[in-house]
Amino acid sequence: MELVAANPYVMTPLLSWKQMDELGRRLLREDGREPSSNARRWVGAADEAVKRMLRRGDTAASLADFTAELGALLGALADCDLALKAALGNGAALRAGDQLRAPGAAALEDDLVERLKTLSSRPLEPRLKAMAPSRWAEILADLAGPGGLSSPNRTPLRSRSCPALWRAWSAARGRARRSPAS
């Protein structure tokens, strides 16, 4: 409870902004502080802006959009530049050029980029070997040759579920034509 009394906006992730801001402003006033110029409220608003960004499926927002969101949360009289400085100073958002990133998502994205760089620099492991497209042509040619796909086994290929495979099989046999089902 001491933590909430010291900074009521730590509960921003748990409550709606309306509930949180009403509680936070009341506790700040009871403590003799002016809510409109309080850095705790500004950082809480930035936390709410990040929460909303993530709910929309975004992991970053333009500086202008983020600042506009802060203004909407804090009200018309708020100094959004000071609020933005407080948010960045407290790690509520991370600056990346002309964008602001959600801190948790930024860490995950950066980690993923590093892992993908590491993976892309390694040769493929034999157990993960992918079949080259030319190998597919060989397999289809084997199916088309003597002892290949018999008439009863060709019927499923002609169905609507496999028209591409039917065309490839027909092309391998030298009888490229459309499947009757397509």
C-alpha positions in Angstrom: 0.0 0.0 0.0 3.0 2.3 0.6 4.0 2.0 -3.1 0.5 3.0 -4.2 0.5 5.9 -1.8 4.0 7.0 -3.1 2.9 6.7 -6.7 -0.7 5.8 -7.4 0.0 5.5 -11.1 1.9 2.3 -10.7 -1.5 0.6 -11.1 -2.1 2.0 -14.6 -1.7 -1.5 -16.2 -4.4 -2.9 -14.0 -7.2 -0.2 -14.2 -8.9 1.8 -16.8 -7.3 5.3 -17.3 -10.5 7.0 -16.0 -10.4 5.0 -12.7 -6.7 5.3 -12.4 -6.5 9.0 -13.1 -9.4 9.8 -10.7 -7.7 7.9 -7.9 -4.3 9.2 -8.7 -5.4 12.9 -8.8 -7.2 12.5 -5.5 -4.2 10.9 -3.8 -1.9 13.5 -5.2 -4.1 16.3 -4.0 -4.4 14.7 -0.5 -0.6 14.7 -0.5 -0.5 18.4 -1.3 0.6 18.0 -4.9 -0.8 19.5 -8.0 -1.8 16.6 -10.4 -1.6 18.6 -13.6 2.1 19.3 -13.2 3.1 16.0 -11.5 5.6 13.7 -13.2 4.0 10.6 -11.8 0.8 11.4 -13.6 2.6 12.2 -16.8 4.5 8.8 -16.7 1.2 7.1 -15.8 -0.4 8.7 -18.9 2.5 7.5 -21.0 2.1 4.0 -19.6 -1.6 4.2 -20.6 -0.7 5.4 -24.1 1.7 2.4 -24.5 -1.0 0.1 -23.2 -3.4 1.4 -25.8 -0.8 1.2 -28.5 -0.2 -2.5 -27.7 -4.0 -3.2 -27.6 -4.2 -1.8 -31.2 -1.5 -4.3 -32.1 1.2 -1.7 -32.6 4.6 -1.8 -30.9 5.5 1.7 -31.9 3.9 5.0 -32.6 5.0 8.2 -34.3 6.1 11.0 -32.0 3.2 13.1 -33.1 0.6 10.3 -32.4 2.1 9.5 -29.0 2.1 13.1 -28.0 -1.5 13.5 -29.2 -2.5 10.5 -27.1 -0.7 12.0 -24.0 -2.6 15.3 -24.6 -5.9 13.4 -24.8 -5.2 11.5 -21.6 -3.9 14.5 -19.6 -6.3 17.1 -20.8 -6.0 20.3 -22.8 -4.0 22.2 -20.2 -1.3 19.6 -20.0 2.3 20.4 -21.0 2.8 17.4 -23.3 6.5 18.3 -24.0 7.3 18.0 -20.2 5.1 14.9 -20.0 7.0 13.3 -22.9 10.4 14.1 -21.4 9.2 12.5 -18.1 8.0 9.5 -19.9 11.3 9.0 -21.8 13.3 9.7 -18.7 11.5 7.0 -16.7 11.5 4.4 -19.5 7.8 4.5 -20.1 8.5 4.7 -23.8 11.7 4.3 -25.9 12.7 6.8 -28.6 13.7 5.3 -31.9 14.2 8.1 -34.5 10.8 9.7 -35.0 9.0 6.9 -33.3 8.3 5.9 -29.7 8.4 2.1 -28.9 6.7 0.1 -26.2 9.6 -0.9 -23.9 8.6 -4.6 -23.5 7.8 -5.1 -27.1 11.0 -3.3 -28.1 13.1 -5.7 -26.0 11.4 -8.7 -27.6 11.7 -7.3 -31.1 15.4 -6.5 -30.6 16.1 -10.0 -29.2 14.3 -11.6 -32.2 16.3 -9.6 -34.7 19.5 -10.7 -33.0 18.4 -14.3 -33.0 17.4 -14.1 -36.7 20.8 -12.6 -37.6 22.6 -15.4 -35.8 20.4 -18.0 -37.5 20.9 -16.5 -40.9 24.6 -16.6 -40.6 24.7 -20.3 -39.9 24.5 -23.0 -42.6 21.4 -25.1 -42.6 21.6 -28.2 -40.5 21.2 -31.5 -42.4 18.1 -32.4 -40.5 16.5 -29.2 -41.6 17.4 -29.6 -45.2 14.8 -28.2 -47.5 14.0 -29.9 -50.8 15.1 -27.9 -53.8 12.4 -27.2 -56.4 14.3 -29.2 -59.0 13.9 -32.3 -56.7 10.1 -31.9 -56.9 10.3 -32.2 -60.7 12.3 -35.4 -60.3 9.7 -36.8 -57.9 6.9 -35.9 -60.3 8.8 -37.4 -63.2 9.2 -40.7 -61.2 5.5 -40.7 -60.6 4.7 -40.2 -64.3 7.1 -42.9 -65.4 6.5 -46.7 -65.7 5.1 -48.1 -62.5 4.3 -44.5 -61.4 0.9 -43.3 -60.4 -1.8 -45.7 -61.5 -5.3 -44.6 -62.7 -7.1 -45.1 -59.4 -4.4 -43.1 -57.6 -4.7 -40.3 -60.2 -8.3 -39.6 -59.4 -7.7 -37.7 -56.1 -5.2 -35.5 -57.9 -7.9 -34.4 -60.3 -10.2 -33.3 -57.4 -10.6 -29.7 -56.6 -8.3 -30.1 -53.6 -5.2 -30.8 -55.8 -5.5 -29.1 -59.2 -2.0 -27.6 -58.9 -0.5 -31.1 -58.2 -2.6 -32.5 -61.1 -1.2 -29.9 -63.5 2.4 -30.6 -62.4 1.9 -34.3 -62.7 0.4 -34.0 -66.1 3.2 -31.6 -67.2 5.8 -34.1 -66.0 4.1 -36.8 -68.1 4.1 -34.4 -71.1 0.3 -34.1 -71.1 -0.2 -30.7 -69.6 -3.9 -30.0 -69.6 -6.4 -28.7 -67.1 -8.0 -31.0 -64.6 -11.6 -31.6 -65.4 -12.5 -30.5 -61.9 -10.8 -27.1 -62.2 
